[in-house]
Amino acid sequence: MCQWIEFDQTTKRSLYAKMPPKNRMEVDFVEKGVLNFQSLITRRICLQVPVYQRHYAWETDQWDDLWNDLYYLETGKDHYFGTIILMEKGTHEEMLGLRFEEFEIIDGQQRTATALILLAEIIARMEAVKGLPKANLRKLKEDYLRFKSVYKLELLGDDREFFRRYIIDGEMNPAKPVTMSQRRLLEAKAFFGKKLQEVHTANPKGFADFLLQLKQKVEAMEMMVYPLKETTEAARMFELVNDRGKDLTNLEKTKSYLMYMVYLSASPEEQERNLRDLNDCFGNIFRWIVEIQNSRYGKDIKEDSVQRYHFVTYAPEDIIPDNLTRADASYQSMTVLKDYIIQKYRANRKECLNAVLDYTLDIEKAFSFLKSILLYDGESSIKSLLEKVFILGRAANFYPLLISCWTRFKGQNEKLKEISHFIELMMFRAYAIGKRRADTGRGRLYDLAYKVHAGLVDYDETVMELKWLIRKYGSDWQFEDHLKADDFYDRTTGRDIRYLLYEYETYLRDVKGEPLEFTLTEILSRDDTGRPKYELEHIWPRSPSMLGLNKEELDVHEKCVNRLGNITLASKGFNLRMSNKPFKQKCKEYEDSLLRVQRDLTSNKRWGKKQIAERGKKIVEFALEKWEVH
């Protein structure tokens, strides 16, 4: 544990009064060398995150490391904070006539932002401590956080105002974050606030002294500072340090690299506008990924996956190396992109710039269309089919095709409906029932996605290719064979069986003219304990202990019990009450069931091999018609 030192009030005041020498405040530059955090941040400087940098990305692991490094640091020792690379931008004159030097942070913005978040929380807690001079607290804020209208650190885009208002200025009731980086900023603030509260709870009397010591430790953090003067030098330096620290996502690396190539390729007249446009595109992308991940069916979709879907769909033919398929290249998209862009740069800088801008616009389109697909709220038949595609849980192979079709056939609902239908059909026949590997057909699906986008195939050819894939990987005889398998229950996931039986329930109700009283989502949902709200029940119990079967009948039972014809949907708790009871004892429960698939069972007087075969035949015939390839 950290050893706290008690200070008297005089010492406390003197600690606040300690500032860098006056001549340091008047220096127009930052010198290369080792500085501590205090001697850098308390100058008249304004640090800005350049547009080619990533947004705030640190998370719990990094916050915890910084907290522990400082918390357990022995008194009198310094913490090495790492390297800070800065680029001079000019001066900013505050309204009182004071000059502030502006620097872009090429490397170190994640650490700097986190240190200031921690300091903001420390200062906020100090304001509640009696006996600490308010004037000194105000000066602390001016030195480290904000002097009048000048903020010591300015973040990117939408994060700039968010960071100002809710982190530095400490406004209450923050707006809902619209980007992942804004969410992380709030979480970092909450993390350090919680840590400080834990210290206060453990030792309220020593809390003021702890805050002072922790502030000193932050101020004393040592860093190696490298100031740069040229934009291209800064961009190149960022490219060199890009892979250090917390891992960047491929999307962040792509943004940074494209920004870097704009620096190198654009004329001085074009550079600022192009960088602003590119940054705006990625600003949209980072907002949309939050909407995607907050959507009902997009929770598990990662931004790097969407970038891969973009590459599959939009990447021009000449970007794919001769020795790679489009599918393989999509998993190496960053390397492939760099090779492609640098070749363009060496041949013609104008072509390089155009390639960068086109690539950026296409990434933006991919995220936009995927968001539209996941949040689709148009024609009910298309919405229902899309929900089934998402619910089946194997959409990764099909997202590029959906994106390209939404691009190519936008507004043509009949075409989008039929394409969605064949996608659902392939997912169910080949993957859910056929148990095909997850990557089955992926290469051809990815090639088809590109061909649709590039206009190399028309609508009829698109449908024809989908039908070919279905017949190859989930033919009628294969589909029927899997449905009739003796071990159907064991080889098929419970979710996929419930999906099938829900559709059969819907069919039976249509025949009887009965309304459907529940949705597919309800059939597949789980309760608070993680158990399915609707279970699968073996009509002829799996355990024959209460059936009184002889040896021959036991052999028949073992062969039939896991066939499709012996499986039904059941409401939660049915198995607990009735699972191993004979058929006749279950019939009363079946009669009162809300499920048509159970009520229909009461037309049988007994249950065994014959009845299982008859019911199985009916369900298989239904499935072959329901998921028929016309």
Protein Blocks (a to p, Z undefined) as FASTA:
>chain_A
ZZdddddfklmmmmmmpccdfklmmpcbdceddddfklmmmpccdddddfkbccdfbdfk
lmmmmmmmmmmpcghiacdebjcddddfbdcddfkopacdddddfbhjlmmmmmmmmmmm
mmmmmmmpghiafklmmmmmmmmmogcjbcfbdcehjlmmmmmmmmmnopahiaddfbfk
lmmmmmmmmmmmmmmmmmmmmmmmlmmmmmmmmmmmmmmpccdddddfbfklmmmmmmmm
mmgcjdddfklmmmmmmmmmmmmmpcfklmmmmmmmmmmmmmmmmmmmmmmmmpmklmmp
cfklmmmmmmmmmmcfklpcfkbcfklmmmmmmmmmmmmmmmmmmmomklmmmmmmmmmm
mmmmmmmmmmmmmmgcbdfklmmmmmmmmmnopammmmmmmmmmmmmmgoilmlmmmmmm
mmmmmmmmmmmmnopafkgoklmmmmmmmmmmnopacfklmmmmmmmmmmmmmcfklmmm
mmmpmklmmmpcfklmmmmmmmmmmmmmmmnopacfbdfklmmpccfkopafbdcddfba
fblklnopafklmmmmmmmmmgmklgccddehklmmmmmpcfklmmmmmmmpmbfklmmm
mmpfbdcfklmmmmmmmmmmmmmmmmpcZZ
